[in-house]
Amino acid sequence: VFNEEEVESFVNRVEKEVDSPEFVCELKMDGLGVNLTYKNGLLVSAATRGDGVVGEDITNNFKTIKYVPIRLNEPIDLEVRGEIYMTKKSFEKANEKRKENGEELFQNPRNAAAGSARQLDSKIAAERKLDTYLYHVPNTNLDTQYETLEQLKRLGLPTNPFAKKVHNFKEIKEFIEEWTEKRPTLPYEIDGIVIKLNSIAGQR
């Protein structure tokens, strides 16, 4: 949606279907979607979203991201989704290097992240210092999105610290206004805000 009225009509629609709904507002990272699979707590694959059914295997490159555990804090099976991104600083450094080598410059951090994640040589991916935030567990057995984010943190997975639980359109609007103002201060690019119903049963 692109304006306040559309956000408000979404909230009104949800309020008709769900009693006293809560929402979770999250920054929408501008990067490349990734799907991780952990078996018994161990990272076994990282894949791009691709066409929604088949993606590319980027496991070796993904393992170069410093903050992502190869082993979770608990030995569980988990499928989790998120976004690979590149900070503005890493983007500038990557382009400086490309300029020195007489290579075509990356147009923006999103393209740089996507290109780096798909590199055939994981040493190059490692040099470019990719980052990730994770935010969605498709088969969660938890009741809410906010609990899901808390679980990911407990397991040692990186989540965006600015996600916030809110209760109505007024609070959603305040979150949007706050991050519209603070957006230039972020060390990475965002391309909006995601507003989710907190209740997983309500989402379904």
Backbone as CSV, one residue per row, in Angstrom:
resi,resn,N_x,N_y,N_z,CA_x,CA_y,CA_z,C_x,C_y,C_z
1,VAL,0.853,-1.193,0.000,0.000,0.000,0.000,0.891,1.246,0.000
2,PHE,0.328,2.350,-0.454,1.172,3.531,-0.689,0.735,4.783,0.059
3,ASN,-0.327,4.695,0.839,-0.727,5.890,1.588,-1.437,5.481,2.885
4,GLU,-1.646,6.481,3.732,-2.244,6.232,5.055,-3.632,5.604,4.968
5,GLU,-4.424,6.072,3.985,-5.802,5.579,3.864,-5.816,4.065,3.626
6,GLU,-4.871,3.611,2.782,-4.820,2.167,2.482,-4.380,1.361,3.700
7,VAL,-3.464,1.926,4.488,-3.042,1.250,5.722,-4.235,1.158,6.666
8,GLU,-4.947,2.276,6.796,-6.093,2.312,7.713,-7.170,1.325,7.280
9,SER,-7.402,1.211,5.973,-8.451,0.290,5.518,-8.027,-1.168,5.756
10,PHE,-6.710,-1.452,5.657,-6.203,-2.787,6.008,-6.496,-3.079,7.484
11,VAL,-6.172,-2.114,8.353,-6.384,-2.300,9.794,-7.872,-2.495,10.086
12,ASN,-8.727,-1.681,9.431,-10.178,-1.810,9.643,-10.691,-3.183,9.228
13,ARG,-10.165,-3.685,8.088,-10.574,-5.015,7.603,-10.201,-6.097,8.608
14,VAL,-8.967,-5.984,9.137,-8.488,-6.974,10.112,-9.338,-6.909,11.383
15,GLU,-9.668,-5.684,11.813,-10.440,-5.522,13.056,-11.835,-6.149,12.960
16,LYS,-12.372,-6.234,11.743,-13.680,-6.886,11.561,-13.575,-8.404,11.711
17,GLU,-12.383,-8.940,11.411,-12.198,-10.401,11.413,-11.612,-10.928,12.727
18,VAL,-10.810,-10.082,13.400,-10.043,-10.541,14.572,-10.357,-9.636,15.756
19,ASP,-10.629,-10.234,16.917,-10.907,-9.436,18.122,-9.624,-8.810,18.655
20,SER,-9.678,-7.530,18.970,-8.543,-6.793,19.564,-7.199,-7.197,18.959
21,PRO,-7.017,-6.974,17.651,-5.765,-7.422,17.033,-4.559,-6.599,17.469
22,GLU,-3.421,-7.277,17.522,-2.133,-6.598,17.665,-1.442,-6.729,16.313
23,PHE,-0.491,-5.831,16.060,0.274,-5.873,14.809,1.761,-5.815,15.141
24,VAL,2.577,-6.287,14.210,4.026,-6.122,14.348,4.497,-5.321,13.141
25,CYS,5.197,-4.218,13.426,5.768,-3.391,12.353,7.259,-3.722,12.253
26,GLU,7.715,-3.981,11.027,9.121,-4.323,10.798,9.645,-3.489,9.632
27,LEU,10.913,-3.130,9.697,11.532,-2.435,8.569,11.670,-3.421,7.417
28,LYS,11.357,-2.971,6.201,11.437,-3.856,5.032,12.826,-3.714,4.413
29,MET,13.671,-4.696,4.677,15.042,-4.658,4.190,15.062,-4.732,2.666
30,ASP,15.949,-3.943,2.049,16.047,-3.940,0.590,17.218,-4.840,0.198
31,GLY,16.912,-6.111,-0.038,17.976,-7.058,-0.355,17.452,-8.240,-1.148
32,LEU,17.967,-9.405,-0.816,17.643,-10.633,-1.535,17.025,-11.623,-0.553
33,GLY,15.828,-12.126,-0.864,15.167,-13.089,0.018,15.960,-14.384,0.127
34,VAL,15.998,-14.940,1.351,16.732,-16.201,1.557,15.906,-17.134,2.435
35,ASN,16.025,-18.419,2.164,15.321,-19.453,2.918,16.372,-20.393,3.516
36,LEU,16.395,-20.516,4.853,17.393,-21.374,5.517,16.733,-22.632,6.057
37,THR,17.470,-23.735,5.996,16.999,-24.977,6.598,18.047,-25.460,7.586
38,TYR,17.600,-25.632,8.835,18.439,-26.218,9.873,17.888,-27.600,10.216
39,LYS,18.767,-28.582,10.319,18.375,-29.934,10.745,19.130,-30.244,12.028
40,ASN,18.363,-30.580,13.060,18.983,-30.888,14.350,19.894,-29.742,14.801
41,GLY,19.479,-28.517,14.475,20.246,-27.333,14.896,21.382,-26.948,13.988
42,LEU,21.621,-27.710,12.918,22.762,-27.464,12.038,22.295,-26.915,10.691
43,LEU,22.948,-25.857,10.204,22.574,-25.265,8.914,22.916,-26.244,7.784
44,VAL,21.879,-26.665,7.038,22.135,-27.596,5.923,21.943,-26.933,4.563
45,SER,21.128,-25.867,4.519,21.023,-25.194,3.210,20.534,-23.761,3.344
46,ALA,20.984,-22.949,2.381,20.500,-21.583,2.214,20.186,-21.441,0.735
47,ALA,18.975,-20.982,0.433,18.565,-20.876,-0.969,17.876,-19.538,-1.204
48,THR,18.018,-19.016,-2.425,17.275,-17.806,-2.779,15.815,-18.187,-2.987
49,ARG,14.963,-17.188,-3.002,13.523,-17.441,-3.167,13.205,-17.930,-4.577
50,GLY,14.002,-17.499,-5.553,13.775,-17.935,-6.940,12.375,-17.599,-7.407
51,ASP,11.689,-18.607,-7.979,10.322,-18.353,-8.465,9.280,-18.721,-7.410
52,GLY,9.730,-18.929,-6.171,8.798,-19.289,-5.099,8.732,-20.789,-4.887
53,VAL,9.197,-21.559,-5.864,9.226,-23.018,-5.743,10.667,-23.505,-5.809
54,VAL,11.402,-23.023,-6.804,12.806,-23.418,-6.976,13.686,-22.177,-6.887
55,GLY,14.704,-22.251,-6.008,15.661,-21.152,-5.887,17.069,-21.656,-6.135
56,GLU,18.044,-20.760,-5.968,19.452,-21.158,-6.143,20.059,-21.521,-4.800
57,ASP,20.918,-22.536,-4.810,21.630,-22.938,-3.606,22.794,-21.954,-3.371
58,ILE,22.739,-21.225,-2.263,23.812,-20.254,-1.967,24.443,-20.558,-0.602
59,THR,24.380,-21.835,-0.185,24.809,-22.208,1.170,26.236,-21.775,1.483
60,ASN,27.175,-22.048,0.582,28.582,-21.725,0.880,28.791,-20.228,1.052
61,ASN,28.138,-19.433,0.211,28.273,-17.977,0.345,27.591,-17.482,1.619
62,PHE,26.456,-18.083,1.925,25.717,-17.645,3.110,26.536,-17.894,4.382
63,LYS,27.291,-18.977,4.384,28.103,-19.308,5.573,29.190,-18.269,5.847
64,THR,29.474,-17.395,4.861,30.496,-16.358,5.081,29.934,-15.169,5.874
65,ILE,28.613,-15.118,6.084,28.031,-14.001,6.844,28.347,-14.198,8.323
66,LYS,29.045,-13.219,8.860,29.646,-13.344,10.189,28.649,-13.687,11.297
67,TYR,27.464,-13.072,11.272,26.577,-13.173,12.442,25.616,-14.352,12.384
68,VAL,25.726,-15.202,11.366,24.755,-16.294,11.230,25.356,-17.576,11.788
69,PRO,24.683,-18.184,12.782,25.244,-19.402,13.357,25.095,-20.596,12.406
70,ILE,26.153,-21.386,12.310,26.075,-22.657,11.577,25.306,-23.648,12.461
71,ARG,25.454,-23.466,13.788,24.726,-24.314,14.740,23.850,-23.434,15.639
72,LEU,22.590,-23.768,15.745,21.665,-23.010,16.592,21.923,-23.310,18.071
73,ASN,21.343,-22.481,18.943,21.481,-22.704,20.387,20.690,-23.913,20.881
74,GLU,19.782,-24.422,20.041,19.021,-25.636,20.392,19.059,-26.587,19.193
75,PRO,19.079,-27.908,19.438,19.173,-28.867,18.328,17.817,-29.131,17.671
76,ILE,17.240,-28.113,17.031,15.902,-28.290,16.455,15.940,-28.226,14.925
77,ASP,14.869,-28.744,14.310,14.672,-28.588,12.869,13.949,-27.262,12.655
78,LEU,14.418,-26.475,11.709,13.820,-25.153,11.508,13.962,-24.711,10.059
79,GLU,12.868,-24.205,9.516,12.944,-23.492,8.242,12.666,-22.032,8.567
80,VAL,13.511,-21.147,8.090,13.360,-19.730,8.433,13.690,-18.870,7.214
81,ARG,12.957,-17.768,7.080,13.164,-16.885,5.933,13.600,-15.502,6.393
82,GLY,14.322,-14.850,5.497,14.783,-13.504,5.804,15.337,-12.831,4.573
83,GLU,16.196,-11.873,4.817,16.725,-11.052,3.728,18.235,-10.898,3.883
84,ILE,18.954,-11.118,2.771,20.383,-10.832,2.739,20.526,-9.397,2.241
85,TYR,21.341,-8.605,2.907,21.516,-7.213,2.475,22.973,-6.812,2.613
86,MET,23.282,-5.654,2.078,24.633,-5.112,2.199,24.507,-3.718,2.812
87,THR,25.325,-3.421,3.799,25.271,-2.085,4.401,25.764,-1.055,3.384
88,LYS,25.420,0.197,3.633,25.863,1.278,2.734,27.396,1.331,2.693
89,LYS,28.022,1.098,3.859,29.484,1.150,3.959,30.126,0.036,3.121
90,SER,29.600,-1.197,3.255,30.144,-2.330,2.488,29.932,-2.117,0.991
91,PHE,28.800,-1.512,0.645,28.482,-1.205,-0.754,29.525,-0.246,-1.343
92,GLU,29.829,0.810,-0.579,30.833,1.779,-1.054,32.204,1.110,-1.241
93,LYS,32.576,0.252,-0.281,33.874,-0.441,-0.377,33.910,-1.377,-1.580
94,ALA,32.815,-2.087,-1.809,32.751,-3.021,-2.947,32.897,-2.249,-4.256
95,ASN,32.259,-1.080,-4.342,32.352,-0.280,-5.563,33.734,0.347,-5.747
96,GLU,34.375,0.716,-4.643,35.760,1.237,-4.732,36.668,0.176,-5.358
97,LYS,36.487,-1.063,-4.894,37.311,-2.165,-5.394,37.032,-2.419,-6.882
98,ARG,35.741,-2.362,-7.252,35.373,-2.583,-8.656,35.953,-1.482,-9.550
99,LYS,35.959,-0.263,-9.022,36.513,0.866,-9.777,38.006,0.651,-10.028
100,GLU,38.709,0.253,-8.959,40.163,-0.034,-9.079,40.436,-1.107,-10.137
101,ASN,39.537,-2.122,-10.180,39.724,-3.234,-11.118,39.159,-2.954,-12.507
102,GLY,38.632,-1.722,-12.702,38.054,-1.364,-14.000,36.775,-2.130,-14.316
103,GLU,36.070,-2.564,-13.237,34.810,-3.314,-13.444,33.621,-2.362,-13.362
104,GLU,32.501,-2.813,-13.922,31.277,-2.005,-13.876,30.810,-1.887,-12.422
105,LEU,30.399,-0.688,-12.015,29.993,-0.478,-10.624,28.610,-1.066,-10.367
106,PHE,28.394,-1.479,-9.110,27.049,-1.903,-8.693,26.152,-0.668,-8.658
107,GLN,24.901,-0.842,-9.064,23.980,0.309,-9.085,23.483,0.687,-7.697
108,ASN,23.263,-0.308,-6.849,22.739,-0.037,-5.511,23.058,-1.221,-4.588
109,PRO,22.899,-1.039,-3.265,23.240,-2.124,-2.333,22.450,-3.413,-2.580
110,ARG,21.217,-3.270,-3.042,20.391,-4.464,-3.285,21.020,-5.338,-4.371
111,ASN,21.384,-4.701,-5.505,22.019,-5.450,-6.602,23.348,-6.045,-6.161
112,ALA,24.082,-5.267,-5.360,25.385,-5.737,-4.875,25.210,-6.977,-3.989
113,ALA,24.182,-6.935,-3.104,23.929,-8.079,-2.217,23.526,-9.302,-3.028
114,ALA,22.627,-9.094,-4.003,22.139,-10.216,-4.811,23.281,-10.828,-5.626
115,GLY,24.094,-9.973,-6.235,25.218,-10.460,-7.040,26.242,-11.193,-6.198
116,SER,26.493,-10.674,-5.000,27.507,-11.267,-4.122,27.035,-12.617,-3.568
117,ALA,25.735,-12.690,-3.227,25.195,-13.937,-2.666,25.244,-15.065,-3.689
118,ARG,25.187,-14.679,-4.979,25.172,-15.697,-6.042,26.559,-15.992,-6.610
119,GLN,27.579,-15.357,-6.040,28.956,-15.562,-6.523,29.328,-17.042,-6.548
120,LEU,30.075,-17.455,-7.543,30.553,-18.848,-7.565,31.704,-19.034,-6.580
121,ASP,32.438,-17.952,-6.318,33.582,-18.026,-5.413,33.196,-17.432,-4.055
122,SER,33.117,-18.299,-3.037,32.655,-17.786,-1.739,33.671,-16.845,-1.081
123,LYS,34.937,-16.856,-1.545,35.923,-15.889,-1.004,35.509,-14.467,-1.369
124,ILE,35.009,-14.301,-2.603,34.557,-12.967,-3.056,33.341,-12.546,-2.229
125,ALA,32.423,-13.483,-2.022,31.231,-13.181,-1.206,31.662,-12.747,0.193
126,ALA,32.652,-13.442,0.758,33.129,-13.121,2.109,33.729,-11.716,2.166
127,GLU,34.501,-11.358,1.124,35.130,-10.026,1.053,34.092,-8.911,1.073
128,ARG,32.935,-9.195,0.492,31.931,-8.126,0.339,31.076,-7.911,1.579
129,LYS,31.311,-8.711,2.594,30.675,-8.501,3.906,29.146,-8.344,3.828
130,LEU,28.493,-9.430,3.510,27.029,-9.434,3.487,26.488,-9.537,4.910
131,ASP,25.237,-9.140,5.073,24.550,-9.262,6.364,23.178,-9.872,6.122
132,THR,22.526,-10.265,7.200,21.163,-10.790,7.048,20.338,-10.502,8.288
133,TYR,19.026,-10.372,8.082,18.055,-10.386,9.181,17.013,-11.435,8.819
134,LEU,16.574,-12.190,9.828,15.584,-13.245,9.605,14.288,-12.847,10.298
135,TYR,13.156,-13.215,9.679,11.899,-12.686,10.234,10.677,-13.577,10.077
136,HIS,10.804,-14.740,9.436,9.584,-15.515,9.190,9.846,-17.014,9.303
137,VAL,9.033,-17.697,10.101,9.101,-19.161,10.209,7.795,-19.700,9.640
138,PRO,7.836,-20.277,8.415,6.581,-20.674,7.761,5.767,-21.702,8.538
139,ASN,6.452,-22.630,9.229,5.699,-23.683,9.935,5.783,-23.516,11.438
140,THR,5.720,-22.295,11.889,5.889,-22.055,13.324,4.771,-22.715,14.140
141,ASN,5.146,-23.190,15.328,4.113,-23.725,16.243,3.800,-22.695,17.327
142,LEU,4.319,-21.485,17.160,4.054,-20.413,18.132,2.779,-19.670,17.737
143,ASP,2.261,-18.889,18.680,0.972,-18.224,18.439,1.097,-16.888,17.725
144,THR,2.252,-16.234,17.872,2.350,-14.872,17.328,3.666,-14.636,16.581
145,GLN,3.615,-13.622,15.718,4.813,-13.198,14.995,5.869,-12.681,15.964
146,TYR,5.441,-11.940,16.983,6.404,-11.362,17.920,7.138,-12.462,18.689
147,GLU,6.393,-13.503,19.110,7.032,-14.649,19.789,8.018,-15.342,18.847
148,THR,7.668,-15.395,17.559,8.540,-16.023,16.569,9.873,-15.272,16.493
149,LEU,9.808,-13.939,16.455,11.035,-13.136,16.425,11.870,-13.361,17.689
150,GLU,11.184,-13.454,18.838,11.884,-13.707,20.109,12.565,-15.078,20.075
151,GLN,11.859,-16.078,19.496,12.433,-17.424,19.390,13.700,-17.408,18.515
152,LEU,13.622,-16.697,17.389,14.792,-16.628,16.496,15.993,-16.044,17.239
153,LYS,15.734,-14.990,18.021,16.816,-14.373,18.810,17.418,-15.382,19.792
154,ARG,16.523,-16.107,20.485,16.979,-17.118,21.462,17.854,-18.179,20.799
155,LEU,17.511,-18.527,19.571,18.258,-19.560,18.854,19.608,-19.047,18.347
156,GLY,19.814,-17.714,18.461,21.083,-17.125,18.035,21.041,-16.533,16.642
157,LEU,19.834,-16.404,16.083,19.701,-15.873,14.717,19.514,-14.357,14.741
158,PRO,20.073,-13.643,13.756,19.958,-12.184,13.756,18.567,-11.712,13.305
159,THR,17.937,-10.878,14.116,16.643,-10.265,13.756,16.796,-8.751,13.862
160,ASN,15.953,-8.041,13.141,16.058,-6.578,13.175,15.593,-6.053,14.537
161,PRO,16.439,-5.280,15.232,16.088,-4.834,16.587,14.963,-3.806,16.629
162,PHE,14.567,-3.275,15.475,13.562,-2.203,15.483,12.129,-2.698,15.290
163,ALA,11.930,-4.013,15.183,10.561,-4.547,15.075,9.791,-4.157,16.338
164,LYS,8.523,-3.792,16.150,7.758,-3.301,17.304,6.326,-3.826,17.262
165,LYS,5.841,-4.232,18.437,4.452,-4.670,18.557,3.585,-3.441,18.813
166,VAL,2.508,-3.302,18.037,1.600,-2.144,18.192,0.154,-2.643,18.223
167,HIS,-0.778,-1.734,18.541,-2.145,-2.195,18.831,-3.241,-1.573,17.978
168,ASN,-2.906,-0.549,17.186,-3.963,0.104,16.414,-3.346,0.959,15.303
169,PHE,-4.212,1.551,14.506,-3.739,2.351,13.374,-2.878,3.530,13.822
170,LYS,-3.276,4.165,14.934,-2.517,5.329,15.435,-1.054,4.939,15.716
171,GLU,-0.855,3.791,16.365,0.513,3.361,16.703,1.292,2.936,15.449
172,ILE,0.586,2.334,14.486,1.234,1.978,13.210,1.706,3.260,12.521
173,LYS,0.824,4.266,12.504,1.132,5.545,11.849,2.350,6.200,12.516
174,GLU,2.405,6.126,13.841,3.549,6.709,14.575,4.851,5.995,14.191
175,PHE,4.787,4.665,14.050,5.975,3.890,13.661,6.430,4.314,12.261
176,ILE,5.478,4.452,11.346,5.803,4.848,9.964,6.450,6.242,9.968
177,GLU,5.862,7.163,10.729,6.396,8.537,10.765,7.806,8.559,11.369
178,GLU,7.991,7.777,12.432,9.304,7.726,13.088,10.379,7.256,12.100
179,TRP,10.070,6.182,11.343,11.097,5.626,10.467,11.210,6.342,9.133
180,THR,10.192,7.105,8.776,10.326,7.987,7.612,11.388,9.040,7.931
181,GLU,11.328,9.524,9.162,12.292,10.545,9.603,13.693,9.952,9.808
182,LYS,13.755,8.759,10.444,15.057,8.172,10.796,15.706,7.408,9.645
183,ARG,14.961,7.174,8.588,15.446,6.325,7.488,16.867,6.670,7.005
184,PRO,17.174,7.975,6.786,18.528,8.301,6.296,19.640,7.928,7.274
185,THR,19.302,7.745,8.562,20.336,7.445,9.558,20.668,5.952,9.624
186,LEU,19.852,5.115,8.975,20.094,3.666,9.026,21.358,3.314,8.246
187,PRO,22.106,2.292,8.687,23.324,1.909,7.971,23.057,1.061,6.725
188,TYR,21.776,0.805,6.445,21.387,-0.001,5.281,20.155,0.629,4.642
189,GLU,19.822,0.153,3.440,18.642,0.675,2.739,17.400,-0.121,3.151
190,ILE,16.275,0.596,3.308,14.987,-0.094,3.448,14.084,0.402,2.327
191,ASP,13.090,-0.418,1.960,12.167,0.074,0.932,10.733,0.032,1.448
192,GLY,10.604,0.406,2.732,9.267,0.507,3.303,9.191,-0.158,4.660
193,ILE,7.960,-0.403,5.079,7.692,-1.027,6.372,6.680,-2.149,6.142
194,VAL,6.892,-3.266,6.820,5.955,-4.390,6.727,5.081,-4.368,7.976
195,ILE,3.777,-4.451,7.760,2.823,-4.474,8.884,2.159,-5.835,8.877
196,LYS,2.358,-6.598,9.958,1.811,-7.957,10.034,0.831,-8.055,11.184
197,LEU,-0.222,-8.792,10.976,-1.068,-9.172,12.096,-0.220,-10.059,12.997
198,ASN,-0.250,-9.803,14.299,0.608,-10.551,15.214,0.149,-12.001,15.379
199,SER,-1.146,-12.215,15.412,-1.681,-13.567,15.601,-1.465,-14.426,14.362
200,ILE,-0.784,-15.569,14.519,-0.521,-16.461,13.373,-1.828,-17.091,12.898
201,ALA,-2.690,-17.500,13.850,-3.987,-18.086,13.473,-4.808,-17.054,12.698
202,GLY,-4.748,-15.796,13.165,-5.455,-14.709,12.458,-4.904,-14.496,11.061
203,GLN,-3.581,-14.581,10.916,-2.958,-14.447,9.588,-3.499,-15.516,8.645
204,ARG,-3.506,-16.760,9.151,-3.947,-17.882,8.303,-5.396,-17.733,7.897
